[in-house]
Amino acid sequence: EAIVEREEKALVQRALGELDEEHRLLLVLRDIEGLPYHEIAQVTELPEGTVKSRLHRARAALAVVVARLEKE
Protein backbone atom coordinates (compact mmCIF):
# COMPACT_ATOMS: atom_id res chain seq x y z
CA GLU A 1 0.00 0.00 0.00
CA ALA A 2 2.76 2.45 0.87
CA ILE A 3 4.46 1.87 -2.48
CA VAL A 4 1.23 2.45 -4.40
CA GLU A 5 0.53 5.62 -2.40
CA ARG A 6 4.06 6.90 -3.05
CA GLU A 7 3.69 6.19 -6.78
CA GLU A 8 0.33 7.97 -6.91
CA LYS A 9 1.77 11.02 -5.14
CA ALA A 10 4.69 11.09 -7.56
CA LEU A 11 2.30 10.88 -10.50
CA VAL A 12 0.21 13.78 -9.19
CA GLN A 13 3.34 15.85 -8.50
CA ARG A 14 4.56 15.21 -12.04
CA ALA A 15 1.15 16.12 -13.46
CA LEU A 16 1.04 19.32 -11.39
CA GLY A 17 4.38 20.28 -12.88
CA GLU A 18 2.88 20.11 -16.35
CA LEU A 19 -0.01 22.45 -15.59
CA ASP A 20 0.14 26.16 -16.20
CA GLU A 21 1.18 28.26 -13.24
CA GLU A 22 -2.29 29.58 -12.38
CA HIS A 23 -3.88 26.13 -12.33
CA ARG A 24 -1.02 24.75 -10.25
CA LEU A 25 -1.26 27.64 -7.76
CA LEU A 26 -5.00 27.24 -7.29
CA LEU A 27 -4.76 23.49 -6.82
CA VAL A 28 -1.94 23.81 -4.31
CA LEU A 29 -3.72 26.50 -2.31
CA ARG A 30 -7.03 24.62 -2.15
CA ASP A 31 -6.26 20.92 -2.32
CA ILE A 32 -2.83 20.76 -0.69
CA GLU A 33 -2.78 23.76 1.66
CA GLY A 34 -6.52 23.52 2.36
CA LEU A 35 -7.24 27.24 2.12
CA PRO A 36 -10.90 28.24 1.91
CA TYR A 37 -12.14 29.87 -1.28
CA HIS A 38 -12.32 33.36 0.26
CA GLU A 39 -8.66 33.24 1.29
CA ILE A 40 -7.60 32.02 -2.14
CA ALA A 41 -9.56 34.93 -3.60
CA GLN A 42 -7.61 37.33 -1.39
CA VAL A 43 -4.24 35.78 -2.26
CA THR A 44 -4.91 35.72 -6.00
CA GLU A 45 -6.89 38.97 -6.09
CA LEU A 46 -9.66 37.19 -7.99
CA PRO A 47 -13.38 37.14 -7.19
CA GLU A 48 -14.41 34.04 -5.25
CA GLY A 49 -16.65 32.83 -8.08
CA THR A 50 -13.72 33.07 -10.48
CA VAL A 51 -11.56 31.06 -8.10
CA LYS A 52 -14.19 28.30 -8.00
CA SER A 53 -14.61 28.14 -11.76
CA ARG A 54 -10.86 28.17 -12.41
CA LEU A 55 -10.34 25.46 -9.81
CA HIS A 56 -12.90 23.36 -11.63
CA ARG A 57 -10.96 23.82 -14.88
CA ALA A 58 -7.66 23.17 -13.10
CA ARG A 59 -8.92 19.87 -11.70
CA ALA A 60 -10.18 18.85 -15.14
CA ALA A 61 -6.79 19.71 -16.66
CA LEU A 62 -5.02 17.75 -13.93
CA ALA A 63 -7.21 14.71 -14.60
CA VAL A 64 -6.32 14.83 -18.30
CA VAL A 65 -2.60 15.02 -17.57
CA VAL A 66 -2.76 12.22 -14.98
CA ALA A 67 -4.64 9.98 -17.43
CA ARG A 68 -2.02 10.65 -20.11
CA LEU A 69 0.86 9.95 -17.72
CA GLU A 70 -0.73 6.71 -16.55
CA LYS A 71 -0.72 5.46 -20.15
CA GLU A 72 3.00 6.13 -20.57
PEJO-V922315 format. One record per pair of residues at least 24 apart in sequence whose C-alpha atoms are under 10 Angstrom apart, sorted by the first residue. I is the first residue (numbers start at 0). J is the second residue. D is the distance in whole Angstrom. If there is no record, write none. Layout:
<<I,J,D> <I,J,D>>
This chain:
<<7,65,10> <7,69,10> <10,64,10> <10,65,7> <10,66,10> <10,68,7> <10,69,8> <11,61,8> <11,62,9> <11,64,9> <11,65,7> <11,68,9> <12,65,10> <13,64,9> <13,65,8> <13,68,9> <14,60,9> <14,61,6> <14,62,9> <14,63,9> <14,64,6> <14,65,6> <14,66,9> <14,67,9> <14,68,8> <15,57,10> <15,58,10> <15,60,9> <15,61,7> <15,62,10> <15,64,8> <15,65,9> <16,61,10> <16,64,10> <17,60,10> <17,61,9> <17,64,8> <17,65,10> <18,57,8> <18,60,7> <18,61,7> <18,64,8> <19,57,9> <19,60,9> <21,53,9> <21,54,9> <21,57,8> <22,53,7> <22,54,7> <22,55,9> <22,56,8> <22,57,5> <22,58,8> <22,60,8> <22,61,9> <23,54,9> <23,57,7> <23,58,9> <23,60,10> <23,61,9> <24,54,10> <24,57,9> <25,50,8> <25,51,9> <25,53,8> <25,54,6> <25,55,10> <25,57,8> <25,58,9> <26,53,10> <26,54,7> <26,55,9> <26,57,7> <26,58,7> <26,61,9> <29,54,8> <30,54,10> <30,58,10>>
